[in-house]
Amino acid sequence: MLKDFSVQSLFMGCLTAFVGFASSFAVVLHGLQAVGATDAQAASALTALSISMGLCAIVLSTATKLPVSIAWSTPGAALLANAGAVEGGFPVAVGAFLVCAALIVIAGLFRPLGRAVAAIPAPLANAMLAGVLLGLCFAPVKAIGFNPLLGLPIIIAWIVVGAFKRLWAVPAALGAFALVLAFGVKVPDGALTSLQHSLLPSVELVRPVFTVAGLISIALPLFIVTMASQNIPGIAVLKVHHYDPRPGPLFAVTGVFSLMSAPFGGHAVNLAAITAAMCAGQDAHADPKRRYWAAIIAGVVYIILGLLAGAVTAFVALAPPILIEAVAGLALVGALSNSALNAFQKAESREAAAITFLVTASGVSFAGISGAFWGLIAGGLMMALSHGVQLLKR
């Protein structure tokens, strides 16, 4: 293995981890807090997720000699932000995280379940994801309405840097957020002392509570979104780069590491989709057989970043919540546009996708169950009705 190591893979691995963490931790942080996590619990979850991601990437890439990139479920975190707090608070959410992780393991080991997830119509899955993301993508505009002097620098940085290098757009927005926080926000007395105390990593064990509402509102939609938007595309990215992994074992292992992070507040660990292309591409190394080192290095850096998660969370907590929501919204603009395009591409499923999107985006809960689940059900019924009518016409 040491003979396969290269400086090129070292650089790409570090870049992958930085981009993966910086571009989406705001989404994860906001999603966890939306379902009731305290700042300490959110910091614990970031630490647990980052360490689980890093260890999972190291284990899988070392075992398979493939550049298997691992990430937290960014769409899943956006789903949490859309779902909001459930009755019973964060312990119910943690119970749902454990159920979701178990489902991912089962999907990897039990092929029929994996096939069933893959059989969910792509337009409906994309429409549900677009509906989940829509509310958070309004945050940049709301930030300008809240305070133009604070919100505009973040958006301008994202636009200007993104025009030259899309990959660095969100890190640039995050940098602008840090500058706004340093020079434009009055820091409360004693906050800096609290920040210094947060430099040491800490995790907080949350006792899970299992409820039907948590299962249907969080666990099932989180499982579907994670599989459809992360794990399955992650396999596709590897195949595009001429790797041929066995999907089942990879899914199962990510589920196991999700189970490890869930008691500490982590929502889901899965195959990376976007950053996977960085480790699997030619920039990681000219020889495809040596690119797995980039994923291993990324895993090591994720662990280091996870140990600093407490300080990151404490720093973010100094700012008005709408500002970090704006960064999160900007990070999801690309995902929103892609999911919306894929949802409404086919004319025959457009109405069903629209219903799924509208019900999900409404954010309305029925019987204590979030709109994401009902959106998928409503769209599925509409699609089934349309197919039935077409059969009767024949």
HUDA-V189610 format. One record per backbone hydrogen bond with DSSP energy under -0.5 kcal/mol. NH is the residue of the N-H (numbers start at 1). CO is the residue of the C=O. If there is no record, write none. Layout:
nh-><NH;NH>
co-><CO;CO>
This chain:
nh-><4;5;5;10;11;12;13;14;15;16;17;18;19;20;21;22;23;24;25;28;29;30;31;32;33;34;35;36;37;42;43;44;45;46;47;48;49;50;51;52;53;54;55;56;57;58;59;60;61;62;63;64;65;68;69;71;73;74;77;78;79;80;81;82;83;84;89;91;92;93;94;95;96;97;98;99;100;101;102;103;104;105;106;107;108;109;110;111;113;114;115;116;117;118;119;120;124;125;126;127;128;129;130;131;132;133;134;135;136;137;138;138;139;141;142;143;144;145;146;147;150;151;152;154;155;156;157;158;159;160;161;162;163;164;164;165;168;169;172;173;174;175;176;177;178;179;180;181;182;183;184;185;185;187;191;194;195;196;197;198;198;199;200;206;207;208;209;211;215;216;217;218;219;220;222;223;224;225;226;227;228;229;230;231;232;234;235;236;237;238;239;240;241;242;243;247;250;251;252;253;254;255;256;257;258;259;260;261;262;263;264;265;266;270;272;277;277;278;278;279;280;281;284;285;288;290;291;293;294;295;296;297;298;299;300;301;302;303;304;305;306;307;308;308;309;312;313;314;315;316;317;318;319;323;324;325;326;327;328;329;330;331;332;332;333;336;337;338;339;340;341;342;343;344;347;349;350;353;354;355;356;357;358;359;360;361;362;363;363;366;369;373;374;375;376;377;378;379;380;381;382;383;384;385;386;387;388;389;390;391;392;393;394>
co-><1;1;2;6;7;8;9;10;11;12;13;14;15;16;17;18;19;21;21;24;25;26;27;28;29;30;31;33;32;38;39;40;41;42;43;44;45;46;47;48;49;50;51;52;53;54;55;56;57;58;59;60;61;66;67;270;268;72;73;74;75;76;77;78;79;80;86;88;89;89;90;91;92;93;94;95;96;97;98;99;100;101;102;103;104;105;106;109;110;110;111;112;113;114;115;117;121;121;122;123;124;125;126;127;128;129;130;131;132;133;134;135;136;138;138;139;140;141;142;143;147;147;148;150;151;152;153;154;155;156;157;158;159;160;161;161;165;166;168;169;170;171;172;173;174;175;176;177;178;179;180;180;181;185;188;190;191;192;193;194;195;196;197;263;205;206;91;209;211;212;213;214;214;215;218;219;220;221;222;223;224;225;226;226;227;230;231;232;233;234;235;236;237;239;238;245;246;247;248;249;250;251;252;253;254;255;256;257;258;259;261;262;261;71;69;273;274;274;275;275;276;277;281;281;286;287;288;290;291;291;292;293;294;295;296;297;298;299;300;301;302;303;304;305;306;308;309;310;311;312;313;315;316;320;320;321;322;323;324;325;326;327;328;329;330;332;333;334;335;336;337;338;339;340;345;346;347;349;350;351;352;353;354;355;356;357;358;359;360;369;366;370;370;371;372;373;374;375;376;377;378;379;380;381;382;383;384;385;386;387;388;389;390>
